[in-house]
Amino acid sequence: MLDDLRRELEALAARGRKRSLRVISARRGPWVKVEGRWLLNLSSNDYLGLSTEISSERILAVLEEFGSGAGAARLLSGNHLYYAELEETLQELYGRPALVFSSGYLANLGVLSGLCSRKDVIFADKLVHASLIDGLRLSGATFFRYPHRDLSALEDLLRKHRGRYRRAIILTESIFSMDGDFPDLPALVELKRRYEALLVVDEAHAVGVFGERGLGLAEEMGVLSEIDVLIGTFGKALGSYGAFVVAEEVVRAYLINRARAFIFTTALPPVVVAASLVGLREAAASSRRRKKVRDLARAFRESLGKTSGGLADQVPILPVIVGGDRETLALSERLFAAGFLAPAIRPPTVPEGTARLRLSLSASMEWEDLRPLVEILRESCD
Ligand SMILES: Cc1ncc(COP(=O)(O)O)c(C=O)c1O
C-alpha cells in the first residue's frame, strides 16, 4: 500500500504538481526568512499587516489568566468570555448576531451542511473555494455550479430548478481568492429575493479591505443587511485565526444545534480569540491601512498596464496566470531568486491550464519594495 502512495506522489512530481512544505524561520512585517534569506512575502492574506502588530503584552495577560488551550468544545466548557466579547463586537459592527467558528474551513462546512440536506438545492459559482465545495458535498443537497460570475446563467438554473426543492442557497465568494474579482452583489440580492433563496457570501478576502469599517464587499456595495449569511475569517486581514458567521438569530441558533463542524471541535484558545478581537477592532478603525493597500494594488496594476477601472483595481489579489505548471514553477523560482516569495498555484486549486502566481499585497509593504517585482513581471509576461 505504501508503494502505491509513493508511486502516486512520484506521478505528481513528474507532472510538476507535488506540493511540499517550506519553513519560515522568521518574520518581520511583510518579510519572511526562508532558507536563510529574507524575502518579500507575496503569498500571505495579511492585507492590513495586522498579523505581526497585535500587542504581545495583551496576549500574554490572557495567556496567564486563561491558559493556552480551551480544553473542550464551545457547547461543553470551551465557551470562554472572549467568545462573548468577540460576538458582541461583531454584532455591534454588523448589526446582526454572529457565531464564531474555529476556522473558515469549518465555518463553510458547518453553514452548508448545517442548513441544507437532501431536500435542498445549492447554486454555487463555479470558482468558489474548496471549503465551500466540501460543505455543499457534505450537505447531501443537490447542487448546480454556474459559470463564474455569470448571473444570467444562474437565473436560468434558478428558473428551471428552484421550484422542486425545499430550501435554496445561492453561494458565492465576494472577492474570489484566486482571481481577485467579484460578483455583482446587488444583482445577486435581486435574484435571491425573486427565487426565494438564501444568499450566502464568503467574504474571507474582503473583510478588513472593503467597506467603510472594513466589514467587506457587501458593506462597500451597500447591501450588508441583504446578505442572509455572511462568512468572514480572522486569519486573513484581521491578523489572527478563526472565522465568523453573521445571520439572523434563528440561523445562529440553528447552526449551534445543527452544524457538526461547530459542535464537534475544540473551542479556540482564549489567546487566539482575544487576538481576533483586537484585530477586528483595529481593522474597523484602520481606514488608513485600507486605503494604503488599495492604493498599492491600483499602482501595481497601473505599472503593469492592467487597470480596468473602479473597485476592481483596488483588490490586493493579483493573479499572474501563466498556464502550464512547469512554467509557473519556473517563474516562481525566478522571483524567489530575486527576493520574492510567490509560490506557484497549480490545479486542482485552480482550473486546468490556468496555473498562476497569486500575488497578494499588504498595507505593511512599500511601493519601493514592489518596484523590482514589477520589472521582472514586465519582462516575463510580455
Ligand atoms: C474564500 C475562502 N474561504 C474560506 C477559507 C478558509 O479559511 P480558514 O483559513 O480560516 O480555514 C479560505 C482560505 O483559507 C478562503 O480563501
The ligand as a Tripos MOL2 file, in Angstrom:
@<TRIPOS>MOLECULE
LIG
   16    16     1     0     0
SMALL
NO_CHARGES

@<TRIPOS>ATOM
      1 C1        -12.6070   32.0620    0.2620 C.3       1 LIG1
      2 C2        -12.0880   31.3090    1.4390 C.ar      1 LIG1
      3 N1        -12.9480   30.8170    2.3430 N.ar      1 LIG1
      4 C3        -12.5210   30.1290    3.4090 C.ar      1 LIG1
      5 C4        -11.1910   29.8940    3.6290 C.ar      1 LIG1
      6 C5        -10.7780   29.0950    4.8180 C.3       1 LIG1
      7 O1        -10.4990   29.9010    5.9030 O.3       1 LIG1
      8 P1         -9.5380   29.3880    7.0640 P.3       1 LIG1
      9 O2         -8.1400   29.5320    6.5430 O.co2     1 LIG1
     10 O3         -9.8310   30.2520    8.2320 O.co2     1 LIG1
     11 O4         -9.8660   27.9460    7.3130 O.co2     1 LIG1
     12 C6        -10.2440   30.3920    2.7110 C.ar      1 LIG1
     13 C7         -8.7920   30.2200    2.8570 C.2       1 LIG1
     14 O5         -8.1580   29.8090    3.6940 O.2       1 LIG1
     15 C8        -10.7010   31.1150    1.5940 C.ar      1 LIG1
     16 O6         -9.8350   31.5970    0.6970 O.3       1 LIG1
@<TRIPOS>BOND
     1     1     2 1
     2     2     3 ar
     3     2    15 ar
     4     3     4 ar
     5     4     5 ar
     6     5     6 1
     7     5    12 ar
     8     6     7 1
     9     7     8 1
    10     8     9 2
    11     8    10 1
    12     8    11 1
    13    12    13 1
    14    12    15 ar
    15    13    14 2
    16    15    16 1
@<TRIPOS>SUBSTRUCTURE
     1 LIG1         1 GROUP 0 **** ****
